[in-house]
Amino acid sequence: MATRRSPWFVPYQATDTEYSFFISYVQGDAKDVKRLKQELETKSAKRHDPFQCFLDIDDWPLGRVSMEVIREYLLRSQFMIAWITPSYLQNTRGWNWMELASASLIELSMNHDRLVTLAPFVVPIFRGVSVSDVERTPWLEFWQRKIGQLNQRTSIPKLAELLISLRQEESKRRIDLGL
Amino acid sequence: MEFTKEDVSQIPEPHRDFLQALWPIIDSRRTRAVLRISGIPFSRLYGMLLERHGYEPSQARLVADDLKKAGLVEEDLHGFFTPTGRGEALLLAIREVPVERGCVPVFPQI
């Protein structure tokens, strides 16, 4: 069988990460993602398993080339959460799409010797958008990857709890997969 | 609905790979995973067949159509594939996963 391995390989150490979640969003949703970060960090600390989230408004290192920062901090994170809203989809500045492109390469690399994605890196959170909104965007591929028990109006504290469970579950899975 | 080892051995490798690529859908449901996968887009399945078998899109589409005709997979309007009940049974047989009884009681020997 002729196996053609993708040349797009990014070395990534899933166990060697400083941040649990890299949060990708657009400026119009800053208030919501700031709250999400606070909830994640507070709840994880209360559970005696504290972790940090990368959010540009708090953690961006000044004076660096933006694309370098995105790539570096994605590699330093366990997952990328994407906060996908109507504002996200209408955004024309483009950084959110660069984040998705880089995160997709990490996910591809983590799963390069598998038939399909068994270890997800990209965690989409769709808020106020329908399948027709994402139909002609790269997010269509992720439409059927969703957090169970989550609907588009789930409160941010509840969402934080689900993400903490997801992190625990997927971390175990990564160990099982030898990542 | 049960498939024998002989049935499984007759499935061509590309078709088997296609079916196996749908495993995350079953796995995320069986394990009650937080992150649920409810369909795999054709683009990913095509990518897998390209990497493993060097297939063109039209050849990948043939594989998908064969499996659809056999009642093993379904495709929605957006090109997402899911296994049917029959497809899931075959996939479990391919992976040699025993079918769980769940809430189905054991029928007594009478």
HADDOCK unambig.tbl for C-alpha pairs under 7 A between the chains (distance, minus, plus):
assign (segid A and resid 1 and name CA) (segid B and resid 52 and name CA) 6.92 0.50 0.50
assign (segid A and resid 1 and name CA) (segid B and resid 53 and name CA) 6.35 0.50 0.50
assign (segid A and resid 2 and name CA) (segid B and resid 52 and name CA) 6.07 0.50 0.50
assign (segid A and resid 2 and name CA) (segid B and resid 53 and name CA) 5.66 0.50 0.50
assign (segid A and resid 2 and name CA) (segid B and resid 54 and name CA) 6.79 0.50 0.50
assign (segid A and resid 3 and name CA) (segid B and resid 51 and name CA) 5.50 0.50 0.50
assign (segid A and resid 3 and name CA) (segid B and resid 52 and name CA) 4.31 0.50 0.50
assign (segid A and resid 3 and name CA) (segid B and resid 53 and name CA) 6.27 0.50 0.50
assign (segid A and resid 4 and name CA) (segid B and resid 51 and name CA) 4.47 0.50 0.50
assign (segid A and resid 4 and name CA) (segid B and resid 52 and name CA) 6.07 0.50 0.50
assign (segid A and resid 5 and name CA) (segid B and resid 51 and name CA) 6.06 0.50 0.50
assign (segid A and resid 115 and name CA) (segid B and resid 21 and name CA) 5.59 0.50 0.50
assign (segid A and resid 115 and name CA) (segid B and resid 48 and name CA) 6.25 0.50 0.50
assign (segid A and resid 116 and name CA) (segid B and resid 21 and name CA) 5.49 0.50 0.50
assign (segid A and resid 118 and name CA) (segid B and resid 24 and name CA) 6.75 0.50 0.50
assign (segid A and resid 141 and name CA) (segid B and resid 41 and name CA) 5.94 0.50 0.50
assign (segid A and resid 144 and name CA) (segid B and resid 37 and name CA) 5.67 0.50 0.50
assign (segid A and resid 144 and name CA) (segid B and resid 38 and name CA) 5.12 0.50 0.50
assign (segid A and resid 144 and name CA) (segid B and resid 39 and name CA) 5.47 0.50 0.50
assign (segid A and resid 145 and name CA) (segid B and resid 35 and name CA) 6.72 0.50 0.50
assign (segid A and resid 145 and name CA) (segid B and resid 36 and name CA) 5.72 0.50 0.50
assign (segid A and resid 145 and name CA) (segid B and resid 37 and name CA) 4.70 0.50 0.50
assign (segid A and resid 145 and name CA) (segid B and resid 38 and name CA) 6.62 0.50 0.50
assign (segid A and resid 146 and name CA) (segid B and resid 35 and name CA) 5.53 0.50 0.50
assign (segid A and resid 146 and name CA) (segid B and resid 36 and name CA) 5.23 0.50 0.50
assign (segid A and resid 146 and name CA) (segid B and resid 37 and name CA) 6.54 0.50 0.50
assign (segid A and resid 147 and name CA) (segid B and resid 34 and name CA) 5.45 0.50 0.50
assign (segid A and resid 147 and name CA) (segid B and resid 35 and name CA) 4.32 0.50 0.50
assign (segid A and resid 147 and name CA) (segid B and resid 36 and name CA) 5.72 0.50 0.50
assign (segid A and resid 148 and name CA) (segid B and resid 34 and name CA) 5.26 0.50 0.50
assign (segid A and resid 148 and name CA) (segid B and resid 35 and name CA) 5.90 0.50 0.50
assign (segid A and resid 148 and name CA) (segid B and resid 36 and name CA) 5.70 0.50 0.50
assign (segid A and resid 165 and name CA) (segid B and resid 34 and name CA) 6.94 0.50 0.50
assign (segid A and resid 166 and name CA) (segid B and resid 34 and name CA) 5.40 0.50 0.50
assign (segid A and resid 166 and name CA) (segid B and resid 35 and name CA) 6.60 0.50 0.50
